[in-house]
Amino acid sequence: MVISVGMGIFSVPAVIRSGPGPQDSVRYGDEELFYRVTYSKKRKSLAIVLHRPDKIEVKAPDGCSISSIRTMVLLKSPWILKKLAVFADEGPRSVQRNYENGESFHYLGQVISLAITGGGSGPLEGGPGCGCIAGRSGGKTPRSARPRVTLCGTTLSIIVPGNITEQARRNYVKKMVLSWYRAMSVRILGERVRFFSSVIGIPVPEFRVRNIRRRWGSCSVDNHLSFNMKLVMAPENQIDYVVLHEMCHIFHKNHQAGFWSTVGRYMPDYKERKGLLKQEAWQYVL
């Protein structure tokens, strides 16, 4: 059977299941848009999510009719095609980390580059008046043998041991980069948590940093905060949005109107900051 709605033509699938659904498609003018439906008992409304470079996902409440889904996809087809065209113009947005000399990273919204040198030890701090940020690795390594990781300007300098293989060198650099970002995250996010605790008027909550893939932060039922250490790759205004967002969950354990009203009370431009983080987050990779 073939059904048409306005400019769209689509076929009816035989079965609709909970969880990941079958691939379906609608036709809009000369374009056929293929998409996959993901059903969830927790969802209350339909949403379209576009995945680079050209994947379309529809998130739907469990039991939502296929006709409702298709109607929405058709109504959103001009927007979908426009966004897919932008994706095509921008090219692939993915970051492959090799932890090599000269490789670019982000820190507080600024591009920094690795400068890797071999051998040697010495003081971890930068020279007088350098304004550098230094970090140590953990563990029981003797002080004289501890590696050096120093940010001076836009250069993240790392001294590695001599006489090691190329793969061991890369693994060592990766370990030191992650260790440095973790240390910076604890310091910077700690400052922002204390700041917003003062603004909101609550005791400073406990928090931790983790290297996780998708979420920027979370707030547990007992109000312990958790942040993604990659967050310090973002500009300060985006960092502040995430910190305040999670701290507002101390009062509201959901994303309903009361929650967003609280966020907006302390950060009137939170929508702009949220949008910028969503737009630029693909660059923040470790």
C-alpha positions as CSV (number, residue, x, y, z in Angstrom):
1,M,0.0,0.0,0.0
2,V,1.2,3.5,-0.8
3,I,0.1,6.6,1.2
4,S,0.6,10.2,0.1
5,V,0.5,13.3,2.3
6,G,0.9,16.6,0.5
7,M,4.2,16.3,-1.4
8,G,5.2,13.1,0.5
9,I,4.8,9.5,-0.6
10,F,5.7,6.5,1.7
11,S,5.1,2.8,2.2
12,V,3.7,1.2,5.3
13,P,6.1,-1.2,7.3
14,A,4.6,-4.5,8.4
15,V,5.6,-4.3,12.1
16,I,6.3,-1.6,14.6
17,R,8.4,-2.7,17.7
18,S,9.6,-1.1,20.9
19,G,13.2,0.0,21.0
20,P,15.1,0.5,17.7
21,G,12.5,0.3,14.9
22,P,12.9,-0.6,11.2
23,Q,14.2,1.9,8.7
24,D,11.4,3.8,7.0
25,S,11.3,6.6,4.4
26,V,9.2,9.4,3.1
27,R,9.4,11.2,-0.2
28,Y,9.4,15.0,-0.3
29,G,9.4,16.3,-3.8
30,D,12.2,14.6,-5.6
31,E,14.0,13.6,-2.4
32,E,13.5,10.4,-0.5
33,L,14.4,10.7,3.2
34,F,15.4,7.5,5.0
35,Y,15.2,7.5,8.7
36,R,15.2,5.1,11.7
37,V,12.7,5.3,14.6
38,T,13.8,4.7,18.2
39,Y,10.9,4.1,20.6
40,S,11.0,4.8,24.3
41,K,8.6,4.5,27.1
42,K,10.1,7.6,28.7
43,R,9.4,9.9,25.8
44,K,6.3,12.0,25.6
45,S,6.8,13.7,22.3
46,L,8.4,13.2,18.9
47,A,11.9,14.5,18.1
48,I,14.1,14.4,15.0
49,V,17.9,14.0,15.6
50,L,20.3,14.4,12.7
51,H,23.6,12.5,12.8
52,R,26.5,13.6,10.6
53,P,26.9,13.2,7.7
54,D,23.4,12.1,6.6
55,K,21.7,9.9,9.2
56,I,18.2,10.8,10.3
57,E,16.7,9.4,13.6
58,V,13.2,9.9,14.9
59,K,12.7,9.5,18.7
60,A,9.2,8.6,19.5
61,P,7.1,7.6,22.5
62,D,6.3,3.9,22.8
63,G,3.1,3.1,20.8
64,C,3.3,6.2,18.6
65,S,1.5,5.7,15.3
66,I,3.7,5.5,12.2
67,S,1.3,7.9,10.5
68,S,2.1,10.5,13.1
69,I,5.8,10.0,12.7
70,R,5.7,10.2,9.0
71,T,3.5,13.4,9.1
72,M,6.1,15.1,11.3
73,V,9.0,14.0,9.1
74,L,7.2,15.4,6.1
75,L,6.5,18.7,7.9
76,K,10.1,18.9,8.9
77,S,11.5,17.9,5.5
78,P,12.6,21.4,4.4
79,W,14.5,21.8,7.7
80,I,16.0,18.3,7.4
81,L,17.2,18.9,3.8
82,K,18.6,22.3,4.7
83,K,20.6,20.9,7.6
84,L,21.9,17.9,5.6
85,A,23.1,20.3,2.9
86,V,25.0,22.3,5.6
87,F,26.6,19.1,6.9
88,A,27.7,18.2,3.3
89,D,29.2,21.7,2.8
90,E,31.1,21.5,6.1
91,G,32.4,18.1,5.5
92,P,33.0,15.4,8.1
93,R,33.3,16.7,11.7
94,S,35.4,14.2,13.5
95,V,38.6,14.4,15.5
96,Q,41.2,11.6,15.4
97,R,43.7,11.8,18.2
98,N,47.3,10.7,17.5
99,Y,49.1,12.5,20.4
100,E,51.8,13.6,18.1
101,N,54.1,16.7,18.0
102,G,52.2,19.8,16.7
103,E,48.7,18.2,17.2
104,S,46.0,20.8,18.1
105,F,43.8,20.6,21.2
106,H,41.4,23.0,22.9
107,Y,41.7,24.6,26.3
108,L,39.2,27.2,27.6
109,G,38.1,27.8,24.0
110,Q,41.6,28.4,22.7
111,V,43.5,26.2,20.3
112,I,46.7,24.9,21.8
113,S,49.3,22.6,20.3
114,L,51.6,19.8,21.6
115,A,55.3,20.3,21.8
116,I,56.9,16.9,22.6
117,T,60.5,16.6,23.5
118,G,62.4,13.5,24.7
119,G,64.5,12.8,27.7
120,G,65.5,14.9,30.7
121,S,63.8,15.9,33.9
122,G,64.1,19.0,36.1
123,P,61.6,21.4,37.7
124,L,58.0,21.1,36.7
125,E,57.3,24.8,37.0
126,G,57.8,27.2,34.1
127,G,60.6,29.8,34.1
128,P,60.3,33.1,36.0
129,G,57.6,35.3,34.6
130,C,56.5,32.7,32.1
131,G,52.9,32.5,33.3
132,C,52.9,28.7,32.6
133,I,50.6,26.1,34.0
134,A,52.4,22.9,35.0
135,G,51.1,19.5,36.1
136,R,52.4,16.3,37.6
137,S,51.5,12.7,37.0
138,G,50.2,10.7,39.9
139,G,51.6,7.5,41.4
140,K,54.8,6.9,43.4
141,T,57.3,7.9,40.7
142,P,60.4,9.5,42.3
143,R,60.3,13.3,42.0
144,S,63.4,13.5,39.8
145,A,61.8,11.1,37.3
146,R,58.3,12.7,37.1
147,P,57.3,13.9,33.7
148,R,56.8,17.5,32.9
149,V,53.6,18.9,31.4
150,T,53.5,22.7,31.0
151,L,51.2,25.0,29.2
152,C,53.0,28.2,28.1
153,G,50.9,30.5,26.0
154,T,49.3,28.2,23.4
155,T,51.9,25.4,23.6
156,L,51.4,22.4,25.8
157,S,55.0,21.1,26.3
158,I,55.6,17.5,27.4
159,I,58.9,15.9,28.2
160,V,59.0,12.1,27.6
161,P,61.6,9.6,28.6
162,G,64.3,8.7,26.2
163,N,65.0,5.4,24.5
164,I,61.4,4.3,24.1
165,T,59.5,3.0,21.0
166,E,57.2,5.2,19.0
167,Q,54.1,3.5,20.3
168,A,55.3,3.7,23.9
169,R,56.0,7.4,23.3
170,R,52.5,8.0,21.9
171,N,50.9,6.1,24.9
172,Y,53.0,8.1,27.3
173,V,52.0,11.4,25.7
174,K,48.3,10.4,25.8
175,K,48.6,9.5,29.5
176,M,50.2,12.9,30.3
177,V,47.7,14.9,28.3
178,L,44.7,13.2,30.0
179,S,46.4,13.7,33.4
180,W,46.9,17.4,32.7
181,Y,43.3,17.9,31.5
182,R,42.0,16.1,34.6
183,A,44.1,18.3,36.9
184,M,42.9,21.4,35.1
185,S,39.3,20.2,35.3
186,V,39.4,19.7,39.0
187,R,40.9,23.2,39.5
188,I,38.7,25.1,37.1
189,L,35.4,23.3,37.8
190,G,36.1,23.6,41.5
191,E,36.4,27.3,41.1
192,R,33.1,27.6,39.2
193,V,31.2,25.3,41.6
194,R,32.3,27.4,44.5
195,F,31.3,30.6,42.6
196,F,27.8,29.4,41.7
197,S,27.3,28.0,45.2
198,S,27.9,31.6,46.5
199,V,25.6,33.1,43.8
200,I,22.8,30.6,44.5
201,G,23.3,30.6,48.3
202,I,24.0,26.9,49.0
203,P,26.8,24.9,50.6
204,V,29.5,23.9,48.1
205,P,28.4,20.4,46.8
206,E,30.8,17.5,46.3
207,F,31.9,16.9,42.7
208,R,34.2,14.7,40.6
209,V,35.5,14.8,37.1
210,R,35.5,11.8,34.7
211,N,36.5,11.2,31.1
212,I,33.2,10.2,29.6
213,R,32.0,10.2,26.0
214,R,28.6,11.8,25.8
215,R,27.3,13.7,28.9
216,W,28.8,17.0,30.1
217,G,27.6,16.5,33.6
218,S,25.1,15.0,36.0
219,C,23.6,15.5,39.5
220,S,22.8,12.4,41.6
221,V,19.8,12.0,43.8
222,D,22.0,12.9,46.8
223,N,23.2,16.0,45.0
224,H,26.7,14.9,44.2
225,L,27.9,16.5,40.9
226,S,29.9,14.8,38.1
227,F,31.5,16.6,35.2
228,N,33.2,15.6,32.0
229,M,36.8,16.6,32.2
230,K,36.7,17.5,28.4
231,L,34.5,20.5,29.5
232,V,37.6,22.6,30.1
233,M,38.2,22.5,26.4
234,A,35.2,24.8,26.0
235,P,35.1,28.6,26.5
236,E,34.3,29.8,30.0
237,N,30.8,30.8,29.1
238,Q,29.9,27.2,28.1
239,I,31.6,25.8,31.1
240,D,29.6,28.1,33.4
241,Y,26.3,27.0,31.6
242,V,27.0,23.3,32.3
243,V,28.1,23.9,35.9
244,L,25.0,26.0,36.7
245,H,22.8,23.5,34.8
246,E,23.9,20.7,37.0
247,M,23.7,22.7,40.2
248,C,20.1,23.7,39.4
249,H,19.3,20.0,39.4
250,I,19.9,20.1,43.2
251,F,16.5,21.8,43.3
252,H,14.8,20.2,40.2
253,K,15.5,16.6,39.3
254,N,14.0,17.0,35.8
255,H,14.0,19.3,32.8
256,Q,10.6,20.7,33.3
257,A,9.6,24.4,33.3
258,G,10.6,25.0,36.9
259,F,14.1,23.8,36.2
260,W,14.7,26.1,33.2
261,S,13.1,29.0,35.0
262,T,15.7,28.5,37.8
263,V,18.6,28.3,35.2
264,G,17.3,31.5,33.5
265,R,17.1,33.4,36.8
266,Y,20.8,33.1,37.3
267,M,21.8,33.0,33.6
268,P,19.4,34.8,31.3
269,D,21.4,34.0,28.2
270,Y,21.7,30.2,28.9
271,K,19.9,29.3,25.6
272,E,22.7,31.0,23.6
273,R,25.4,29.3,25.7
274,K,23.7,25.9,25.4
275,G,23.4,26.3,21.6
276,L,27.0,27.2,21.2
277,L,28.1,24.2,23.2
278,K,26.0,21.9,21.1
279,Q,27.4,23.5,17.9
280,E,31.0,23.4,18.9
281,A,31.2,20.2,21.1
282,W,32.5,18.1,18.2
283,Q,35.9,19.7,18.6
284,Y,36.2,18.8,22.3
285,V,37.8,15.4,22.0
286,L,40.6,13.7,24.1
